[in-house]
Amino acid sequence: MHFYKLSAYLIAAIALSSSTVFGWQAIAHRGVFHDVDDSQSNSENTVGALYRADALKMPGVELDLRLSSDGVVMVTHDVLSNRATTVDNYDGRLNSVRVALGAQPSVAGININSRTGNQWNHTPLKIYGRNSQLISDGAQKMETLDAMLGHFSDLIAGNGGRPFFLVLDIQTPEIFERAADLVRSHGLQSSVYLKFFATSAIDSSSYRYDGAKTCAAYANYNGLTGLKIIPQINNGELVNNGGQPRINVFQTQLSIEDYLACWRDAEHYSVSADLTHVSASVAAGDHVAAIGAENAIKWAKANGRGTISILPNPDAGSLSRGSCTYWSFQSNNVPAATFDQNARRVKQTFINDLSRYIDYVVVDTMGDVGANRYYTDFDTYVSHLC
């Protein structure tokens, strides 16, 4: 049985990834919402950004999730609504880059969990175009995950059978369980992947580690049976134990290999989730986390699983005296922050060094509808920000 399942995953990995030894494939981070032509831009994490990625023949999209005050899963990235939505304490005109530049006041943040799902549903979203100009007319709206999965189901039913998948980025146990229920209710077990933070998205309080039985039980009692899961290994999920990366989970401390093996070996049980991929990334200046990320990627390949890493590009640019400043939007703060190019270089180096092991990279993508193509390399991407 184990050999059959491993062989099946090898076949699935080939079907999912047409990447070769020469490079990885790009998964559109929050969909394709930037475009070289502002008039073609979308809001992030929207139906339009989802459909655009499919139209440009990308293999898939990663979307972000947050909970409303009444437990509805919303498709949005930030903890605060000010930057991305018109619910911003500034009459819908707040621009996080202009706040950072001192051209607008820094207003109080509005937490996504301060309002109900009905209140957030169909809230107008902003679009940041060239030179960080707000160009949205409010036509694109925030969606519930339930509605977004309906749109995704329609997309794959009508795209002529071209393989296209959706990755959901999951950071809390509550979202993990609710997202799993919604994926199953829409019958999307074969094309939606639950990428979860390896410790913070797991509620270990009722589970004490006992090998594969623990991961099988967790899958069974949290609605993950038969769903495709992707553990996310990054510096925030790891602890340094004598220079070695470890994971505090299931009321014990595990090596990365033992943690991943727990999910792999749980597949012997009929109630298990399906460990299809492993995702790992690195942070600047954290050598132990870098060891952990490399171990995770290599373990995945040695065990017939797919692999994913993460590579950020700037969210926006602003032009001053002929120079373009690059910005990152912050989930927990209203003003934008200067884009950390060193952090990106560290992630790029990790991907380059492990290129023969990495199948996919979740990356911010610049669309070019007019040319029917997209860009993820830094130089081309940023050339269209200002």
C-alpha angles and dihedrals in degrees: 000000000000092000091050093052093046091050090048091054092050089054091046091050090053091048093048097044127047090176117126137203086279097068154327131269123244123242109201109244106227088349126284103307103144118076134180085237111057091209088065096049124118133203113258122261092020139127089252092054090048095051092044091059091052092046090053090051097246114158096235153329135243117215130190128233137205134172125243121220091270096047100262113148109236126193102236137109110216127076085217123055099209100091101044104029138049088245090091111123088249105082092269093298102098113133114193093206092052089049089054090049092050093245092116130033121259101245128194115284121246114217120222089225091059094078137047126256091253090054093051097039111108093003107162114256131213130236120210109208133180115330087014093284116162104238102164121121090197093252093125115073142198112258136202114243088244091059093042092054088052090054091047091051090052090048097054091042090056106036096087096258096297109155110253127159140191125221118199116207108220125191106166137046092237093056091044093058096041093046091050091053091050094048090052094045089055092047092238099133092124099052108030122076126199108218107190136183103256096234111007092055091051123081101211096174095102098035129076115192115260102155122263092345089071095055091044091051091047091052092047098049096040099050098254099122111135094359124126112249133190117193111215114218115193138140093274091060096050138078128203112241109179093324094314125108115244136175123225104215140131090022093298141070118257137184113244090250093053092047093052091043088056090063093040095051092043085072087080085074121075092226095058131117119239114253099209102157142008122219124204137169139172138230127217114264097011106112095172092052089050089055089050094050092049091047091051095050094046092046090053093052093046089053098048097256129132122250136222135184134180132241122179127211123190118282095216145352134219126201122222126165092343095309126108117221115203122221140197122206117230125223096210101033133061099220121069120244128225109268112257104229093178091058089052092049090054091053092045091051091050090052093046093049092049097034094127089057100044121087102175139018123200101222140165106256134208112211125211105193093174092059094034092236143098139220132217102163112108100237097050092041096053093043087074098047099080 
